[in-house]
């Protein structure tokens, strides 16, 4: 028989204030995952239990919300710091944090809905309505963030709730009222600011960024939110969102007619401020202390992310390099520089004869452009997939292996993972490199490093691209290259891009002794 606690006829332990505080006090202090799991459980049971007076329900939600903050931040740091995300651990962390934000968003939304329906205690929480809506919007925005970290798709209910809650605040006249959403921790915000954080985050093209860089984007969005623009007319805006439709915000398009529920938005003055910030960081080589990134990042990495964001906040987004063509076919893919080098195996006779069967995964290609492929990844494999990963690519119709980078990851409505692949070279050439004078060229020493030459001849600037193990490139020192039993000197020009296990750099090339 269920116990009836002191909160009237409510059949729930947290109906009693003392018992609720005891539940919070007994949460595991040193196990963030278990603590957040328990908090999520209590939120879920609150959301499923009827009969709470709204003021008592809100008190419990606030207790659980406050108790979760340090734990969810710890799990976020753990998630972002994983060097190579293993499927089980990554999924466990993601599920724990996303599940918390889902239950918290639903909890605050239920409070708001209870107020609107005149439930018991509605009068007692009336003065907190703006706080309740803003916190609900924040929780749905953070669900959006975690779906983006998982590369989508975004559940339609997220857009429905964001639109519904914002429209309600607008109709009640408090959408622009500035409030303290949490005492002393998040600063003064408005419902409109919080709504725009979700809209601009969705418009910032994070599917082309690894999780750590997505986190920087979210912090930048939060920093500039008060400068974003929201309007009921398209003038001066770049995107639009229908409050009544469960659909992603989109770039403005010709012929879009204003409706009662259509809202237009842009980064507004935030774009100009962001561009000034980029200039200041590059000039002074320091990130201003008022930019709260909640972590330590390499300065150049921050600048790269800011430039990415600035492109997508601008009036004209980056143009696609070439048109996609719909095709149907397969490619064989191997992950990471080591596996690519092993597959190419330059130690065997003719290093460029790749007609033998090679290990790897088979991916379905559904579109192609001059710059790369769009492909669908098999569901049961590919735990290693991440944005920025180097891969070897073998097309069914060609003899040679190419080299590419995974640039974009999304999930479609069938929950299939799709990737965008930039092809660096359609026929990579295996080479050996080492520091000048470190070995004799006639000595087949293991001190030489395997690497990949990306072209058979220098480009118009007299440069060649080389992909090598991470940490080898040095802007001051030349390298010696052996390819097809010939020796060359590589003079460094610039680093093009670095990854988890590789450096991609440009060199001037000359015959040895020239």
Secondary structure, 3 states (H helix, E strand, C coil): CCCCCCCCCCCCHHHCHHHHHHHHHCCCCCCHHHHHHHHHHHHHHHHHCCCCCHHHHHHHHHHHHHHHHHHHHHHHHHHHHCCCCCHHHHHHHHHHHHHHHHHHHHHHHHHHHHHHCCCCCHHHHHHHHHHHHHHHHHHHHHHHHHHHHCCCCCCHHHHHHHHHHHHHHHHHCCCCCCEECCCCCCCEECHHHHHHHHHHHHCCCHHHCCHHHHHHHHHHHHHHHHHCEEECCCCCCCEEEECCCCCCCEECCCCCCCCCCEEEEECCHHHHHHHHHHHHHHHHCCCCCCCCCCCCCCHHHHHHHHHHHHHHHCCCCCCCCCCCEEEEEEEEEEEHHHHHHHHHCCCCCCCCCCCCCCCCEEEEEEEEECCEEEEECCCCCCCCCCCCCEEEEEECCCCCEEEEEEEEEEECCCCCEEEEEEEEECCCEEEEEEECCCCCCCCCCCCCEEEEECCCCCCCCCEEEEEEECCCCCCCCCEEEEECCEEEEEEEEEEEEECCCEEEEEEEEEECCC
